[in-house]
Amino acid sequence: MSNTYRVAIIGCGGIANGKHMPSLQKLEHVEMVAFCDIIPDRAHDAAGKYGKGETSVYEDYRELLKDGSIDVVHVCTPNDSHAEITIAALEAGKHVMCEKPMAKTASDARRMVEAAKRTGKKLTIGYNNRFRSDSQHLHKLCEEGDLGEIYFAKAHAIRRRAVPTWGVFLDEEKQGGGPLIDIGTHALDLTLWMMNNYEPKVVLGTSYHKLSQRENAANAWGPWDPSRFTVEDSAFGMITMKNGATIMLESSWALNSLEVDEAKCTLCGTEGGADMKEGLRINGEKHSKLFTTNVEMNAGGVAFYDGTEENAPDLEMRLWFEAIDQDLEPVVTPEQACVVSEILEAIYESAKTGKAVYFD
């Protein structure tokens, strides 16, 4: 990169510590100089661990955005504040990476797209599963037409018992929903990206609160508090696209199922199919015989960069800053992420009304 970029982190909780800051720290021309959190100790801790040179700590993001020396802002806050902070940062002249989902509501997502266009600043959304080695390889196959026209797909986001019991995950007011908007969003983004299809026609959805009210339930992160569990425990959708393609979306934090998959997709095309069930598998027909190919991927990494193997978050961050530096379109565009939010909202609406939701 030809320039050095000064970065601010707004929201210094789990996703910032688990993905953004460790990967940003590895980039030579990126300096994290400002940290903001409504819990000041978290911002101070982040500054101490990841800050470079003189750092600033804030409790109010509005004060942070007054700093004209900051080039890029990463928004790592609960869903209900994504739009507000992102739009303010864009209007303050910053490029923005916002964590997924794009926003709590589709209307907020559309406002974010409009703000990016109006300000001329770059905006991307943190759909990091696109940067996994299997995802990158499968996307190349799709782009090159190996699967032909993909007309049926499944987006998988199923956990048997893995309800996140910390933070605001169970709070519908803050998050806008449960597993559908939390992990279903990754699976849907991955599927739409593989299909290169962002024109939904009609959505039919269901959501359930069947297991959420159980006391002392078995769970990977300990029992949840039923009184705080205000979001769905599972949700499902059928999406018909304008070109006739069908997508089945499945999501759960708690479901009596042994078929567990997260942030994966199954694709069925005219020339072949693919799934991520047991590694990456490609299937098709050649010389009147059916075949299945298991694709060997690097162990956990995506590619080699400067002699080291890159994991998905590292690749995500590097390509984001290359897009800024070279004035390229981000891998995840705001328009793509907005369609994901519109479909998720349509599934929730359909689940509440019992009716199909049609797109114009």
Backbone hydrogen bonds in HBPLUS format (Angstrom, degrees):
<---DONOR---> <-ACCEPTOR-->    atom                        ^
c    i                          cat <-CA-CA->   ^        H-A-AA   ^      H-
h    n   atom  resd res      DA  || num        DHA   H-A  angle D-A-AA Bond
n    s   type  num  typ     dist DA aas  dist angle  dist       angle   num
A0005-TYR N   A0029-HIS O   2.75 MM  24  6.17 162.7  1.78 160.2 161.1     1
A0031-GLU N   A0005-TYR O   2.88 MM  26  6.16 166.1  1.90 170.6 170.0     2
A0071-ASP N   A0006-ARG O   2.84 MM  65  5.29 149.9  1.93 138.8 148.7     3
A0072-VAL N   A0006-ARG O   3.18 MM  66  6.42 162.4  2.21 152.5 155.0     4
A0007-VAL N   A0031-GLU O   2.79 MM  24  5.91 169.9  1.80 157.4 158.2     5
A0033-VAL N   A0007-VAL O   2.93 MM  26  5.92 155.1  2.00 156.2 162.7     6
A0008-ALA N   A0072-VAL O   2.88 MM  64  6.35 152.6  1.96 154.4 163.5     7
A0074-HIS N   A0008-ALA O   2.88 MM  66  6.27 159.8  1.92 163.5 170.1     8
A0009-ILE N   A0034-ALA O   2.91 MM  25  6.30 158.8  1.95 150.1 152.9     9
A0036-CYS N   A0009-ILE O   2.85 MM  27  6.20 148.8  1.95 165.3 170.9    10
A0010-ILE N   A0074-HIS O   2.91 MM  64  6.10 177.9  1.91 170.7 170.0    11
A0076-CYS N   A0010-ILE O   2.78 MM  66  5.89 173.7  1.79 168.9 168.7    12
A0011-GLY N   A0036-CYS O   2.77 MM  25  5.87 172.7  1.77 158.4 157.8    13
A0017-ASN N   A0013-GLY O   3.02 MM   4  6.18 161.7  2.05 156.7 162.2    14
A0018-GLY N   A0014-GLY O   2.71 MM   4  5.70 145.6  1.83 146.5 157.8    15
A0019-LYS N   A0015-ILE O   2.97 MM   4  5.62 145.3  2.09 134.0 139.9    16
A0020-HIS N   A0015-ILE O   3.39 MM   5  6.82 153.7  2.47 149.2 152.5    17
A0021-MET N   A0016-ALA O   2.87 MM   5  5.72 161.6  1.91 153.3 159.6    18
A0023-SER N   A0019-LYS O   3.33 MM   4  6.27 159.6  2.37 151.6 157.3    19
A0024-LEU N   A0020-HIS O   2.86 MM   4  5.99 161.2  1.90 159.6 166.0    20
A0025-GLN N   A0021-MET O   2.99 MM   4  5.97 151.0  2.07 146.9 153.6    21
A0026-LYS N   A0023-SER O   3.17 MM   3  5.46 146.7  2.28 104.0 113.0    22
A0027-LEU N   A0024-LEU O   3.07 MM   3  5.46 158.2  2.12 112.3 118.9    23
A0030-VAL N   A0027-LEU O   3.34 MM   3  5.51 160.2  2.38 115.8 114.4    24
A0052-LYS N   A0032-MET O   3.06 MM  20  5.87 147.4  2.17 157.0 159.1    25
A0056-SER N   A0033-VAL O   2.85 MM  23  6.32 150.9  1.94 146.7 155.1    26
A0035-PHE N   A0056-SER O   2.95 MM  21  6.38 152.3  2.03 153.6 162.2    27
A0058-TYR N   A0035-PHE O   2.79 MM  23  6.17 155.9  1.85 155.9 161.4    28
A0037-ASP N   A0058-TYR O   3.12 MM  21  6.63 151.8  2.20 152.0 153.3    29
A0042-ARG N   A0039-ILE O   2.96 MM   3  5.75 136.8  2.16 125.1 134.7    30
A0044-HIS N   A0040-PRO O   2.95 MM   4  6.26 162.4  1.99 158.8 164.0    31
A0045-ASP N   A0041-ASP O   2.87 MM   4  6.03 158.2  1.92 147.2 153.3    32
A0046-ALA N   A0042-ARG O   2.99 MM   4  6.17 159.8  2.03 146.4 151.7    33
A0047-ALA N   A0043-ALA O   2.93 MM   4  6.14 158.3  1.98 148.4 154.5    34
A0048-GLY N   A0044-HIS O   2.95 MM   4  6.16 156.5  2.01 147.7 153.9    35
A0049-LYS N   A0045-ASP O   3.03 MM   4  6.25 146.6  2.15 144.7 153.5    36
A0050-TYR N   A0046-ALA O   2.74 MM   4  5.70 166.0  1.76 157.5 161.4    37
A0051-GLY N   A0047-ALA O   2.88 MM   4  4.46 140.6  2.04 117.0 125.4    38
A0063-GLU N   A0060-ASP O   3.15 MM   3  5.71 134.8  2.36 112.1 121.7    39
A0065-LEU N   A0061-TYR O   3.01 MM   4  6.29 155.3  2.07 152.6 158.1    40
A0066-LYS N   A0063-GLU O   3.21 MM   3  5.46 154.2  2.28 104.6 112.4    41
A0067-ASP N   A0064-LEU O   3.04 MM   3  5.81 167.9  2.06 123.3 127.2    42
A0070-ILE N   A0067-ASP O   3.36 MM   3  6.01 169.7  2.37 117.3 120.3    43
A0095-HIS N   A0071-ASP O   3.04 MM  24  6.46 163.1  2.07 154.6 153.7    44
A0073-VAL N   A0095-HIS O   2.84 MM  22  6.24 161.1  1.88 163.1 168.3    45
A0097-MET N   A0073-VAL O   3.02 MM  24  6.47 156.9  2.07 154.6 162.0    46
A0075-VAL N   A0097-MET O   2.85 MM  22  6.28 156.3  1.91 151.6 159.7    47
A0099-GLU N   A0075-VAL O   2.94 MM  24  6.10 157.5  1.99 166.1 168.0    48
A0081-SER N   A0078-PRO O   3.14 MM   3  6.02 165.1  2.16 127.1 131.3    49
A0082-HIS N   A0079-ASN O   3.21 MM   3  5.37 162.1  2.25 108.6 114.0    50
A0080-ASP N   A0174-LYS O   2.91 MM  94  5.19 133.9  2.13 163.1 168.6    51
A0085-ILE N   A0081-SER O   3.13 MM   4  6.13 174.8  2.13 157.4 159.1    52
A0086-THR N   A0082-HIS O   2.92 MM   4  5.88 161.7  1.96 150.3 156.4    53
A0087-ILE N   A0083-ALA O   2.91 MM   4  5.88 172.8  1.91 155.8 158.1    54
A0088-ALA N   A0084-GLU O   3.20 MM   4  6.26 158.8  2.24 139.6 145.8    55
A0089-ALA N   A0085-ILE O   2.90 MM   4  6.08 155.2  1.96 150.0 157.1    56
A0090-LEU N   A0086-THR O   2.91 MM   4  6.17 160.1  1.95 154.1 159.2    57
A0091-GLU N   A0087-ILE O   2.95 MM   4  6.11 160.9  1.99 148.4 153.9    58
A0092-ALA N   A0088-ALA O   2.97 MM   4  6.14 124.8  2.28 133.7 148.2    59
A0092-ALA N   A0089-ALA O   3.12 MM   3  4.94 132.9  2.35  90.6 103.9    60
A0094-LYS N   A0089-ALA O   3.01 MM   5  5.50 160.3  2.05 150.8 149.7    61
A0093-GLY N   A0090-LEU O   2.97 MM   3  5.21 157.2  2.02 108.6 113.2    62
A0096-VAL N   A0122-LYS O   2.89 MM  26  6.32 165.3  1.91 159.0 161.7    63
A0124-THR N   A0096-VAL O   2.99 MM  28  6.51 150.3  2.08 154.2 162.9    64
A0098-CYS N   A0124-THR O   2.94 MM  26  6.36 163.9  1.97 159.3 159.1    65
A0126-GLY N   A0098-CYS O   2.82 MM  28  6.05 146.2  1.93 146.3 152.8    66
A0109-ALA N   A0105-THR O   3.11 MM   4  6.45 153.0  2.19 143.0 150.7    67
A0110-ARG N   A0106-ALA O   2.94 MM   4  6.24 155.0  2.00 149.8 155.9    68
A0111-ARG N   A0107-SER O   3.04 MM   4  6.31 148.4  2.14 140.1 148.8    69
A0112-MET N   A0108-ASP O   3.01 MM   4  6.33 144.8  2.14 145.3 154.6    70
A0113-VAL N   A0109-ALA O   3.08 MM   4  6.46 153.9  2.15 148.9 155.2    71
A0114-GLU N   A0110-ARG O   3.02 MM   4  6.27 163.0  2.05 149.7 154.1    72
A0115-ALA N   A0111-ARG O   2.94 MM   4  6.12 151.5  2.02 141.9 149.7    73
A0116-ALA N   A0112-MET O   3.04 MM   4  6.29 156.0  2.10 148.2 153.6    74
A0117-LYS N   A0113-VAL O   3.11 MM   4  6.42 158.4  2.16 149.6 155.3    75
A0118-ARG N   A0114-GLU O   2.85 MM   4  6.04 158.1  1.90 149.2 155.9    76
A0119-THR N   A0115-ALA O   2.94 MM   4  6.01 158.1  1.99 149.1 153.8    77
A0120-GLY N   A0116-ALA O   2.97 MM   4  5.77 136.8  2.16 138.2 148.5    78
A0127-TYR N   A0125-ILE O   2.81 MM   2  5.91 140.8  1.97 109.8  97.7    79
A0130-ARG N   A0127-TYR O   3.37 MM   3  6.33 170.4  2.38 123.6 126.1    80
A0131-PHE N   A0128-ASN O   2.99 MM   3  5.61 158.6  2.04 117.0 123.5    81
A0132-ARG N   A0129-ASN O   3.45 MM   3  5.51 173.2  2.45 105.3 107.1    82
A0136-GLN N   A0132-ARG O   2.92 MM   4  6.12 164.9  1.95 156.5 160.5    83
A0137-HIS N   A0133-SER O   3.07 MM   4  6.21 161.3  2.11 146.4 151.1    84
A0138-LEU N   A0134-ASP O   2.96 MM   4  6.07 166.4  1.98 148.2 152.5    85
A0139-HIS N   A0135-SER O   2.92 MM   4  6.01 157.2  1.97 148.9 155.3    86
A0140-LYS N   A0136-GLN O   3.19 MM   4  6.43 151.5  2.27 141.2 147.8    87
A0141-LEU N   A0137-HIS O   3.12 MM   4  6.51 157.5  2.17 149.7 155.6    88
A0142-CYS N   A0138-LEU O   2.93 MM   4  6.24 157.1  1.98 151.5 157.9    89
A0143-GLU N   A0139-HIS O   2.86 MM   4  6.08 162.5  1.89 151.9 156.5    90
A0144-GLU N   A0140-LYS O   2.94 MM   4  6.13 150.0  2.03 147.4 155.4    91
A0146-ASP N   A0141-LEU O   2.99 MM   5  5.36 152.9  2.07 161.4 156.6    92
A0145-GLY N   A0142-CYS O   3.08 MM   3  5.16 157.1  2.14 103.4 110.4    93
A0148-GLY N   A0145-GLY O   3.05 MM   3  4.92 146.6  2.16  98.8 109.2    94
A0271-GLU N   A0147-LEU O   2.96 MM 124  4.64 163.7  1.99 116.6 115.1    95
A0270-THR N   A0149-GLU O   2.98 MM 121  5.34 133.9  2.20 122.4 134.8    96
A0151-TYR N   A0268-CYS O   3.09 MM 117  6.35 137.5  2.28 155.9 160.1    97
A0246-THR N   A0151-TYR O   2.94 MM  95  6.14 157.5  1.99 136.9 139.6    98
A0152-PHE N   A0268-CYS O   3.39 MM 116  5.19 154.5  2.46 147.6 148.4    99
A0268-CYS N   A0152-PHE O   2.83 MM 116  5.19 142.5  1.97 172.9 172.7   100
A0153-ALA N   A0246-THR O   2.93 MM  93  6.39 144.1  2.06 152.5 163.0   101
A0248-MET N   A0153-ALA O   2.91 MM  95  6.38 156.5  1.97 148.4 154.2   102
A0154-LYS N   A0266-THR O   2.86 MM 112  4.98 152.7  1.94 138.6 145.6   103
A0266-THR N   A0154-LYS O   2.88 MM 112  4.98 153.2  1.95 141.8 148.4   104
A0155-ALA N   A0248-MET O   2.77 MM  93  6.14 161.6  1.80 156.3 161.0   105
A0250-GLU N   A0155-ALA O   3.00 MM  95  6.28 166.4  2.01 176.3 175.5   106
A0156-HIS N   A0264-LYS O   2.86 MM 108  5.19 163.6  1.88 146.8 150.4   107
A0264-LYS N   A0156-HIS O   3.32 MM 108  5.19 167.8  2.34 142.9 146.2   108
A0157-ALA N   A0250-GLU O   2.88 MM  93  5.84 124.3  2.20 142.8 158.6   109
A0252-SER N   A0157-ALA O   2.89 MM  95  6.48 144.5  2.02 157.2 151.2   110
A0158-ILE N   A0261-ASP O   2.47 MM 103  5.15 142.2  1.61 168.6 170.8   111
A0261-ASP N   A0158-ILE O   3.16 MM 103  5.15 125.5  2.47 122.9 137.8   112
A0159-ARG N   A0252-SER O   3.03 MM  93  5.51 140.6  2.19 120.7 132.4   113
A0255-LEU N   A0160-ARG O   2.85 MM  95  4.92 154.8  1.91 130.8 137.3   114
A0220-ALA N   A0161-ARG O   3.14 MM  59  6.18 152.2  2.22 129.1 136.6   115
A0162-ALA N   A0253-TRP O   2.87 MM  91  5.31 171.3  1.88 162.8 165.7   116
A0171-ASP N   A0168-VAL O   3.00 MM   3  5.20 163.7  2.03 115.1 120.1   117
A0230-THR N   A0170-LEU O   3.02 MM  60  5.85 154.1  2.09 158.5 159.5   118
A0175-GLN N   A0171-ASP O   2.95 MM   4  6.06 165.1  1.97 159.8 164.8   119
A0176-GLY N   A0172-GLU O   2.73 MM   4  4.80 147.7  1.83 125.5 135.4   120
A0182-ASP N   A0178-GLY O   2.97 MM   4  5.97 138.7  2.14 149.9 162.2   121
A0183-ILE N   A0179-PRO O   2.89 MM   4  5.40 151.2  1.98 132.0 140.1   122
A0184-GLY N   A0179-PRO O   2.81 MM   5  6.06 164.3  1.83 159.3 160.4   123
A0185-THR N   A0180-LEU O   2.98 MM   5  6.27 109.2  2.49 143.5 161.0   124
A0186-HIS N   A0183-ILE O   3.11 MM   3  5.34 129.1  2.38 101.5 113.2   125
A0187-ALA N   A0183-ILE O   3.37 MM   4  6.80 162.3  2.40 151.6 154.4   126
A0188-LEU N   A0184-GLY O   2.93 MM   4  6.13 161.2  1.97 154.4 159.6   127
A0189-ASP N   A0185-THR O   2.98 MM   4  6.04 161.6  2.01 142.6 148.2   128
A0190-LEU N   A0186-HIS O   2.97 MM   4  6.15 165.4  1.99 152.7 156.6   129
A0191-THR N   A0187-ALA O   3.06 MM   4  6.22 157.6  2.11 143.4 149.4   130
A0192-LEU N   A0188-LEU O   2.94 MM   4  6.14 173.2  1.94 162.2 162.8   131
A0193-TRP N   A0189-ASP O   3.01 MM   4  6.06 158.5  2.05 148.8 155.1   132
A0194-MET N   A0190-LEU O   3.03 MM   4  6.26 156.7  2.08 146.7 152.5   133
A0195-MET N   A0191-THR O   3.03 MM   4  6.26 160.0  2.07 150.7 156.2   134
A0196-ASN N   A0192-LEU O   2.77 MM   4  5.70 123.6  2.09 138.2 153.8   135
A0197-ASN N   A0192-LEU O   3.29 MM   5  5.53 154.6  2.35 142.6 149.4   136
A0242-LYS N   A0199-GLU O   2.81 MM  43  5.76 166.6  1.83 172.0 169.2   137
A0201-LYS N   A0240-THR O   2.75 MM  39  5.64 159.7  1.79 150.3 152.3   138
A0359-PHE N   A0201-LYS O   2.86 MM 158  5.17 170.0  1.87 145.7 145.6   139
A0202-VAL N   A0240-THR O   3.15 MM  38  5.36 157.9  2.20 143.1 148.6   140
A0240-THR N   A0202-VAL O   2.92 MM  38  5.36 175.7  1.92 167.4 168.8   141
A0203-VAL N   A0357-VAL O   2.86 MM 154  5.17 153.3  1.93 142.4 151.4   142
A0357-VAL N   A0203-VAL O   2.83 MM 154  5.17 166.6  1.84 153.9 158.1   143
A0204-LEU N   A0238-MET O   2.98 MM  34  5.26 157.6  2.03 147.9 155.2   144
A0238-MET N   A0204-LEU O   2.80 MM  34  5.26 158.4  1.85 155.8 163.3   145
A0206-THR N   A0236-PHE O   2.88 MM  30  5.34 157.1  1.93 152.8 157.2   146
A0236-PHE N   A0206-THR O   2.81 MM  30  5.34 161.8  1.85 154.6 159.3   147
A0208-TYR N   A0234-SER O   2.83 MM  26  5.36 160.0  1.87 159.8 158.2   148
A0233-ASP N   A0208-TYR O   2.83 MM  25  5.98 160.0  1.87 157.0 163.9   149
A0214-ARG N   A0211-LEU O   3.34 MM   3  5.82 161.2  2.37 121.7 120.9   150
A0222-GLY N   A0219-ASN O   3.12 MM   3  5.05 158.7  2.17 116.3 112.7   151
A0228-ARG N   A0225-ASP O   2.90 MM   3  5.49 149.9  1.99 119.6 128.5   152
A0229-PHE N   A0226-PRO O   3.24 MM   3  5.01 147.5  2.35  94.9 104.3   153
A0230-THR N   A0228-ARG O   3.00 MM   2  5.75 123.1  2.34 111.0  94.9   154
A0253-TRP N   A0233-ASP O   2.99 MM  20  5.58 164.0  2.01 154.2 156.7   155
A0235-ALA N   A0251-SER O   2.92 MM  16  5.38 160.4  1.96 144.7 148.4   156
A0251-SER N   A0235-ALA O   2.96 MM  16  5.38 139.5  2.13 162.4 173.9   157
A0237-GLY N   A0249-LEU O   2.86 MM  12  4.99 157.0  1.92 143.9 147.5   158
A0249-LEU N   A0237-GLY O   2.81 MM  12  4.99 171.1  1.81 151.3 154.4   159
A0239-ILE N   A0247-ILE O   2.81 MM   8  5.03 171.9  1.81 157.5 160.4   160
A0247-ILE N   A0239-ILE O   2.82 MM   8  5.03 155.0  1.88 148.4 155.9   161
A0241-MET N   A0245-ALA O   2.79 MM   4  5.15 171.1  1.80 156.5 159.6   162
A0244-GLY N   A0241-MET O   2.92 MM   3  5.27 160.8  1.96 116.2 120.0   163
A0257-SER N   A0255-LEU O   2.78 MM   2  5.50 128.4  2.04 111.7  95.3   164
A0267-LEU N   A0274-ALA O   2.76 MM   7  5.13 168.8  1.78 153.8 157.6   165
A0274-ALA N   A0267-LEU O   2.90 MM   7  5.13 154.8  1.97 143.2 146.4   166
A0269-GLY N   A0272-GLY O   2.80 MM   3  5.20 146.7  1.92 145.7 156.4   167
A0273-GLY N   A0283-ASN O   2.80 MM  10  5.06 161.3  1.83 143.4 147.3   168
A0283-ASN N   A0273-GLY O   2.88 MM  10  5.06 166.4  1.90 132.9 135.9   169
A0275-ASP N   A0281-ARG O   2.98 MM   6  5.43 147.9  2.09 146.6 154.6   170
A0281-ARG N   A0275-ASP O   2.91 MM   6  5.43 170.5  1.92 163.2 165.4   171
A0295-VAL N   A0280-LEU O   2.90 MM  15  5.51 168.6  1.92 166.3 169.2   172
A0282-ILE N   A0293-THR O   2.84 MM  11  5.08 162.1  1.88 148.5 154.1   173
A0293-THR N   A0282-ILE O   2.69 MM  11  5.08 166.0  1.71 157.6 162.7   174
A0284-GLY N   A0291-PHE O   2.99 MM   7  5.42 152.9  2.07 148.4 151.1   175
A0291-PHE N   A0284-GLY O   2.85 MM   7  5.42 158.3  1.90 141.3 142.9   176
A0286-LYS N   A0289-LYS O   2.76 MM   3  5.31 160.7  1.79 156.7 159.4   177
A0289-LYS N   A0286-LYS O   2.97 MM   3  5.31 149.9  2.06 110.2 119.6   178
A0300-GLY N   A0298-ASN O   2.69 MM   2  5.86 107.7  2.21 122.4 106.6   179
A0302-VAL N   A0310-GLU O   2.60 MM   8  5.53 160.2  1.64 168.6 176.1   180
A0310-GLU N   A0303-ALA O   2.75 MM   7  5.50 167.7  1.77 170.4 174.8   181
A0305-TYR N   A0308-THR O   2.79 MM   3  5.38 164.5  1.81 158.6 156.7   182
A0308-THR N   A0305-TYR O   3.07 MM   3  5.38 168.0  2.08 114.6 118.3   183
A0315-LEU N   A0311-ASN O   3.02 MM   4  6.28 162.3  2.05 159.8 165.1   184
A0316-GLU N   A0312-ALA O   2.88 MM   4  6.06 160.4  1.92 155.3 161.4   185
A0317-MET N   A0313-PRO O   3.01 MM   4  6.21 163.7  2.04 149.5 152.3   186
A0318-ARG N   A0314-ASP O   2.96 MM   4  6.15 163.7  1.99 149.3 154.4   187
A0319-LEU N   A0315-LEU O   2.95 MM   4  6.03 173.6  1.95 155.4 157.3   188
A0320-TRP N   A0316-GLU O   3.08 MM   4  6.16 146.3  2.20 140.5 150.1   189
A0321-PHE N   A0317-MET O   3.08 MM   4  6.36 161.9  2.12 152.3 155.4   190
A0322-GLU N   A0318-ARG O   2.91 MM   4  6.16 145.3  2.03 146.8 157.8   191
A0323-ALA N   A0319-LEU O   2.94 MM   4  6.07 146.5  2.05 138.6 146.9   192
A0324-ILE N   A0320-TRP O   3.17 MM   4  6.55 150.8  2.26 142.6 149.8   193
A0325-ASP N   A0321-PHE O   2.86 MM   4  5.98 169.7  1.88 146.5 149.9   194
A0326-GLN N   A0322-GLU O   2.82 MM   4  5.75 159.4  1.87 147.4 152.4   195
A0328-LEU N   A0323-ALA O   2.77 MM   5  4.37 154.6  1.84 127.9 135.9   196
A0327-ASP N   A0324-ILE O   3.37 MM   3  5.11 158.7  2.42  97.0 103.0   197
A0337-ALA N   A0333-THR O   3.15 MM   4  6.46 168.3  2.17 155.3 157.9   198
A0338-CYS N   A0334-PRO O   2.91 MM   4  5.99 144.8  2.03 142.2 151.7   199
A0339-VAL N   A0335-GLU O   3.30 MM   4  6.58 150.0  2.39 142.2 148.0   200
A0340-VAL N   A0336-GLN O   3.30 MM   4  6.72 152.7  2.38 146.6 153.8   201
A0341-SER N   A0337-ALA O   3.13 MM   4  6.50 158.5  2.18 147.1 151.8   202
A0342-GLU N   A0338-CYS O   2.92 MM   4  6.23 152.1  2.00 148.2 156.5   203
A0343-ILE N   A0339-VAL O   2.96 MM   4  6.21 156.9  2.02 151.8 156.8   204
A0344-LEU N   A0340-VAL O   2.99 MM   4  6.24 165.4  2.01 155.1 159.2   205
A0345-GLU N   A0341-SER O   2.98 MM   4  6.11 164.3  2.00 148.3 152.6   206
A0346-ALA N   A0342-GLU O   3.05 MM   4  6.20 147.5  2.16 137.5 146.5   207
A0347-ILE N   A0343-ILE O   2.96 MM   4  6.31 147.5  2.07 149.5 158.0   208
A0348-TYR N   A0344-LEU O   3.08 MM   4  6.45 161.8  2.11 153.4 157.5   209
A0349-GLU N   A0345-GLU O   2.90 MM   4  6.12 158.8  1.94 148.2 154.6   210
A0350-SER N   A0346-ALA O   2.86 MM   4  5.97 161.3  1.89 146.4 151.6   211
A0351-ALA N   A0347-ILE O   2.91 MM   4  6.07 154.0  1.97 146.9 154.3   212
A0352-LYS N   A0348-TYR O   3.07 MM   4  6.32 146.6  2.18 144.0 152.1   213
A0353-THR N   A0349-GLU O   2.98 MM   4  6.19 157.7  2.03 152.3 158.3   214
A0354-GLY N   A0350-SER O   2.71 MM   4  5.33 143.9  1.84 144.4 152.1   215
